[in-house]
Amino acid sequence: MKGQNYIDGRWVDGAASFETMNPSDLDEVVGTYSKVGEEQVREAMAAARRAQPGWAAFNMQARADMLRKVGDLLIERSRDIGTLLAREEGKTLPEAIGETIRAAQCFHYSAADVVRAQGEWYNSMRDGFNVLVTREPVGVVAAITPWNFPIALPSWKVAAALAYGNSVVLKPSSYVPGAAVMLAQILEEVGVPAGVFNLVMGEGRAAGNIMIDEADALTFTGGTATGRVVLNRAAETMTKCQLELGGKNALVVLDDADLDLAVEIASNGAWIQTGQRCTGTERLIVTKGIHDAFVERMAKVAGSYKIGHALDADTQIGPVANVQQFNENLQFVKDAQGEGAELAAGGVALEGRTRGLFMAPALLVNTKTEWRCNQHESFGPIASVVKVEDLDEAIHAANDCDYKLSSGIATTSLKNAERFRKASQAGMVMVNAPTAGLEYHVPLGGRSPSGYGPRETGASTAEFFTETKTSYINHGAL
């Protein structure tokens, strides 16, 4: 696939080209793309600035119809987009098609938001007055997205931004730009006016700084370290920020848990989609009575997966998405062993029918909460087990980490589940369900440093993509 940048309704080339490789087959070039220079990024921001007022005033039904059509076309083309996504990012084909359908659902949801009531009427404390609170577009939105969800993440940001009358400049990860290019093609096809949506591929820091400086709002998903850099830059211009950052998510497994269910949700959260989910399970905090049986079962599951080419029908876990992450994963396991962790399963590179970035899911056992392997995000198919005495110690261990994104508990006790739900400091809590696996109609996000600013998705999107205006009306004088 050969892709370009989409600026002010035109497809344009940049000064430099780059290629993306198939992580399932490093001998296959997936696409050739073009990186724009700094001036072209500025052009995209200026185009968005010019187009935004007209889009905000655009007929609301027509705007809703456009977003609905985008969702329809994403579903219609989900196999083509999913196949490209599987080749470029490494998800299995069913996962990639599923992600594309989720992207479509986000556009359908946001299409309804266009026409949903967005104001409030209050009686005033003063006679003869009424108070009207309305929501208005924040303006030009810069969106910077990572490589792990190449179509869903751009879609839920772009759909919500456009629904509320904002214009957008999107910069996807250079590892996986193909799905974003296909999204841009669909937005053009349905008739989104020139400049309302722009797509740029550029050098991360240089392009990102321009986007932050010239936007009214920035929505960014990525690592916490990068998020801090982004936030510091945004503070200089007081650009509104929405940051969805790292996680080191804990699943507590109590003695009273259903062992079959606990193993199912733990293995799903830790290893499915190659562990490349910000809400994936990396810490397994297990009480002593069930610990040994749980570890034994988890090690068996880790060794049972079919790991291979993302397009093979029998593949359950695809490759790691890129060489850098692959090397970091293997080093993370070695470092954990250096701390004293024992490797109960996996954690090594595997050979496949092609030259790919295949890794056996890793299970680290006999670890301690304070060790690096339980404090730093790995972002791979790696889970570590911490043995604890009881629920009190489990709650302490789950909260004893800077990251505050997602958490979960496996238990058959409603009392224990509710106690954990209230005590967890994470932004999301799952009871007898994987820590990953989110729905588009409710808020997504964690407490700092796993997140900053208003939550993503669902009704909370209005908090970020709009600004409120409070109007006092002295109707007695009219």
LORO-798941 format. One line per 8 residues: number of its first residue (from 1); for each residue x, y negated, z negated of C-alpha. Coordinates in steps of 0.2 Angstrom, whole numbers, plus 5000, padded with zeros to 4 digits. Last residue first. Layout:
<rs>
NUM	X/Y/Z | ...
</rs>
This chain:
<rs>
478	4817/4789/4869 | 4820/4781/4852 | 4811/4794/4842 | 4820/4808/4852 | 4836/4804/4843 | 4846/4818/4850 | 4861/4825/4841 | 4872/4835/4853
470	4884/4849/4847 | 4896/4856/4861 | 4903/4873/4859 | 4918/4879/4869 | 4917/4894/4880 | 4928/4909/4886 | 4935/4913/4868 | 4919/4913/4857
462	4908/4919/4872 | 4919/4935/4873 | 4912/4940/4856 | 4896/4946/4863 | 4905/4961/4871 | 4923/4962/4875 | 4939/4954/4867 | 4940/4947/4850
454	4943/4928/4846 | 4961/4923/4842 | 4976/4933/4837 | 4979/4952/4838 | 4989/4966/4831 | 4999/4954/4821 | 4986/4949/4815 | 4970/4958/4813
446	4964/4969/4827 | 4954/4969/4843 | 4939/4975/4853 | 4921/4967/4850 | 4906/4977/4856 | 4898/4979/4873 | 4913/4987/4882 | 4915/5003/4871
438	4931/5010/4864 | 4940/5027/4865 | 4955/5027/4854 | 4955/5030/4835 | 4948/5046/4839 | 4931/5050/4831 | 4926/5057/4814 | 4924/5040/4807
430	4932/5026/4817 | 4938/5009/4810 | 4942/4994/4821 | 4950/4978/4815 | 4962/4987/4803 | 4963/4983/4785 | 4955/4999/4779 | 4947/4998/4762
422	4929/4996/4768 | 4929/5010/4781 | 4939/5021/4769 | 4926/5020/4755 | 4912/5023/4768 | 4921/5039/4774 | 4924/5045/4757 | 4906/5043/4751
414	4899/5050/4768 | 4910/5066/4764 | 4913/5077/4779 | 4930/5069/4782 | 4941/5064/4797 | 4946/5046/4795 | 4951/5032/4808 | 4961/5017/4811
406	4963/5003/4824 | 4972/4987/4826 | 4981/4981/4810 | 5000/4983/4813 | 5011/4978/4798 | 5010/4995/4790 | 5006/5001/4773 | 4987/5000/4776
398	4986/5019/4781 | 4998/5023/4767 | 4988/5015/4754 | 4972/5022/4760 | 4980/5040/4761 | 4987/5037/4743 | 4969/5034/4736 | 4962/5048/4747
390	4973/5061/4739 | 4990/5068/4738 | 4998/5063/4754 | 5007/5071/4768 | 5013/5060/4782 | 5013/5067/4800 | 5020/5058/4815 | 5012/5057/4833
382	5021/5054/4849 | 5013/5054/4867 | 5020/5036/4870 | 5017/5019/4864 | 5031/5020/4851 | 5024/5006/4839 | 5036/5004/4824 | 5031/5007/4806
374	5029/5026/4805 | 5044/5031/4815 | 5054/5017/4806 | 5052/5026/4790 | 5042/5018/4776 | 5027/5030/4777 | 5038/5046/4775 | 5039/5060/4788
366	5038/5079/4785 | 5032/5081/4803 | 5035/5074/4820 | 5023/5080/4834 | 5028/5076/4851 | 5018/5078/4867 | 5030/5086/4881 | 5036/5073/4893
358	5035/5071/4912 | 5043/5057/4921 | 5043/5065/4938 | 5054/5074/4951 | 5040/5085/4958 | 5035/5103/4954 | 5038/5098/4936 | 5052/5098/4924
350	5050/5092/4906 | 5058/5079/4895 | 5057/5083/4876 | 5047/5077/4861 | 5037/5093/4861 | 5032/5102/4844 | 5036/5103/4826 | 5050/5090/4827
342	5056/5087/4809 | 5058/5069/4803 | 5074/5065/4793 | 5078/5048/4799 | 5089/5054/4813 | 5074/5065/4819 | 5064/5049/4820 | 5078/5041/4830
334	5078/5056/4842 | 5060/5055/4845 | 5061/5036/4848 | 5075/5039/4860 | 5064/5051/4871 | 5050/5038/4871 | 5061/5023/4875 | 5068/5033/4890
326	5050/5036/4897 | 5045/5018/4893 | 5059/5012/4904 | 5057/5025/4918 | 5038/5020/4920 | 5021/5027/4917 | 5024/5042/4907 | 5018/5057/4917
318	5001/5065/4917 | 4992/5074/4903 | 4978/5087/4907 | 4984/5092/4925 | 4974/5106/4932 | 4968/5096/4948 | 4985/5090/4952 | 4984/5071/4956
310	4993/5065/4940 | 5007/5077/4943 | 5011/5087/4927 | 5007/5092/4910 | 4996/5107/4906 | 4993/5105/4887 | 4995/5120/4876 | 5011/5116/4867
302	5003/5101/4858 | 4988/5111/4854 | 4998/5124/4845 | 5008/5110/4835 | 4991/5103/4830 | 4985/5119/4823 | 5000/5122/4813 | 5000/5104/4806
294	4982/5105/4801 | 4984/5122/4792 | 4999/5115/4783 | 4991/5099/4778 | 4973/5104/4773 | 4976/5104/4754 | 4990/5091/4754 | 4980/5077/4761
286	4985/5071/4779 | 4990/5054/4786 | 4992/5056/4805 | 5001/5041/4812 | 5002/5037/4830 | 4984/5038/4835 | 4980/5028/4851 | 4972/5010/4850
278	4986/5002/4861 | 4984/5017/4873 | 4998/5025/4882 | 4998/5041/4872 | 5000/5051/4888 | 4982/5047/4893 | 4978/5060/4879 | 4992/5063/4867
270	4988/5054/4850 | 4970/5050/4850 | 4965/5066/4858 | 4976/5077/4847 | 4969/5069/4832 | 4951/5070/4837 | 4952/5088/4841 | 4962/5093/4826
262	4950/5084/4815 | 4935/5092/4823 | 4942/5110/4821 | 4947/5106/4803 | 4931/5100/4798 | 4937/5088/4785 | 4935/5091/4766 | 4954/5091/4763
254	4955/5074/4771 | 4963/5068/4787 | 4967/5050/4789 | 4970/5044/4806 | 4982/5029/4807 | 4986/5017/4821 | 5002/5009/4825 | 4995/4995/4836
246	5002/4981/4847 | 4994/4966/4854 | 4978/4958/4860 | 4981/4940/4861 | 4967/4927/4864 | 4974/4909/4865 | 4968/4891/4867 | 4982/4880/4874
238	4989/4868/4861 | 5002/4862/4873 | 5017/4867/4862 | 5007/4880/4853 | 5005/4890/4869 | 5024/4892/4870 | 5024/4899/4852 | 5009/4910/4855
230	5018/4918/4871 | 5034/4921/4861 | 5024/4929/4847 | 5014/4940/4860 | 5030/4946/4867 | 5035/4953/4851 | 5018/4960/4848 | 5017/4970/4864
222	5005/4966/4878 | 4987/4959/4882 | 4986/4941/4885 | 4971/4929/4887 | 4976/4911/4890 | 4965/4895/4889 | 4965/4878/4896 | 4979/4883/4908
214	4994/4872/4914 | 5007/4876/4901 | 5002/4894/4899 | 5002/4898/4917 | 5018/4889/4920 | 5026/4899/4905 | 5019/4915/4912 | 5027/4913/4929
206	5044/4910/4922 | 5043/4923/4908 | 5036/4937/4919 | 5043/4935/4936 | 5029/4934/4948 | 5014/4942/4955 | 4999/4930/4957 | 4981/4933/4959
198	4968/4918/4960 | 4950/4918/4956 | 4939/4902/4957 | 4951/4895/4970 | 4941/4899/4985 | 4923/4903/4981 | 4918/4921/4975 | 4910/4928/4991
190	4907/4947/4988 | 4922/4951/4999 | 4934/4939/4990 | 4930/4947/4973 | 4932/4964/4981 | 4949/4960/4988 | 4955/4953/4972 | 4950/4969/4963
182	4960/4979/4976 | 4975/4968/4972 | 4973/4971/4954 | 4973/4990/4957 | 4989/4989/4966 | 4999/4978/4953 | 5005/4993/4943 | 5023/4990/4937
174	5023/4972/4941 | 5011/4970/4927 | 4996/4959/4932 | 4995/4940/4933 | 4978/4933/4935 | 4973/4915/4938 | 4955/4912/4933 | 4941/4899/4935
166	4928/4897/4921 | 4909/4897/4923 | 4904/4909/4908 | 4903/4924/4919 | 4919/4920/4928 | 4929/4922/4911 | 4919/4937/4906 | 4922/4946/4922
158	4941/4941/4923 | 4945/4948/4906 | 4935/4964/4907 | 4941/4967/4924 | 4960/4964/4921 | 4960/4977/4907 | 4949/4990/4916 | 4960/4990/4932
150	4978/4992/4927 | 4975/5000/4910 | 4993/5004/4904 | 5003/4992/4914 | 4999/4975/4905 | 4988/4960/4909 | 4991/4941/4909 | 4976/4931/4911
142	4976/4912/4913 | 4959/4903/4911 | 4955/4886/4918 | 4940/4878/4910 | 4933/4882/4893 | 4916/4884/4900 | 4902/4876/4891 | 4891/4882/4876
134	4877/4872/4869 | 4871/4867/4852 | 4856/4855/4852 | 4851/4845/4837 | 4834/4837/4835 | 4831/4820/4828 | 4815/4810/4823 | 4817/4812/4805
126	4835/4816/4799 | 4839/4834/4793 | 4838/4840/4811 | 4829/4854/4818 | 4840/4866/4827 | 4840/4872/4845 | 4853/4885/4851 | 4862/4888/4868
118	4868/4902/4878 | 4853/4912/4883 | 4858/4926/4894 | 4859/4922/4913 | 4877/4923/4915 | 4879/4937/4902 | 4870/4949/4913 | 4883/4948/4926
110	4896/4951/4911 | 4889/4968/4907 | 4889/4973/4926 | 4907/4967/4927 | 4912/4977/4912 | 4903/4992/4919 | 4913/4991/4935 | 4929/4991/4925
102	4923/5006/4915 | 4920/5015/4932 | 4938/5011/4937 | 4944/5018/4920 | 4934/5034/4923 | 4942/5036/4941 | 4959/5034/4933 | 4955/5047/4919
94	4948/5059/4932 | 4964/5057/4943 | 4976/5059/4929 | 4984/5043/4924 | 5001/5041/4931 | 5002/5022/4934 | 5005/5020/4953 | 4999/5037/4959
86	4984/5038/4947 | 4979/5020/4950 | 4979/5023/4969 | 4968/5038/4967 | 4957/5029/4955 | 4955/5014/4967 | 4950/5026/4981 | 4939/5037/4970
78	4931/5022/4962 | 4926/5014/4978 | 4907/5014/4976 | 4909/5011/4958 | 4920/4996/4960 | 4909/4990/4974 | 4894/4990/4962 | 4903/4981/4949
70	4908/4967/4961 | 4890/4966/4967 | 4885/4963/4949 | 4897/4949/4947 | 4891/4941/4963 | 4873/4943/4958 | 4876/4934/4942 | 4884/4920/4951
62	4870/4918/4963 | 4858/4919/4948 | 4868/4905/4939 | 4868/4893/4954 | 4886/4886/4954 | 4889/4871/4942 | 4903/4880/4933 | 4910/4886/4949
54	4910/4868/4956 | 4919/4862/4941 | 4932/4876/4942 | 4938/4875/4960 | 4950/4860/4958 | 4958/4867/4942 | 4959/4885/4949 | 4968/4878/4965
46	4980/4869/4954 | 4984/4884/4944 | 4987/4894/4960 | 4998/4880/4967 | 5008/4880/4951 | 5011/4899/4953 | 5016/4895/4971 | 5029/4883/4965
38	5036/4895/4953 | 5040/4908/4966 | 5028/4922/4972 | 5033/4940/4971 | 5027/4951/4985 | 5022/4969/4985 | 5027/4986/4993 | 5017/5000/4987
30	5017/5019/4981 | 5035/5023/4985 | 5037/5042/4983 | 5054/5050/4977 | 5050/5046/4959 | 5035/5059/4960 | 5023/5059/4945 | 5029/5041/4940
22	5025/5035/4958 | 5036/5021/4962 | 5032/5002/4965 | 5041/4992/4977 | 5047/4974/4976 | 5047/4959/4988 | 5054/4941/4986 | 5050/4924/4993
14	5031/4926/4991 | 5018/4931/5003 | 5001/4923/5004 | 4983/4929/5005 | 4971/4914/5005 | 4956/4909/4995 | 4965/4897/4984 | 4979/4909/4980
6	4979/4928/4983 | 4996/4936/4982 | 5001/4950/4994 | 5000/4969/4994 | 5006/4983/5005 | 5000/5000/5000
</rs>
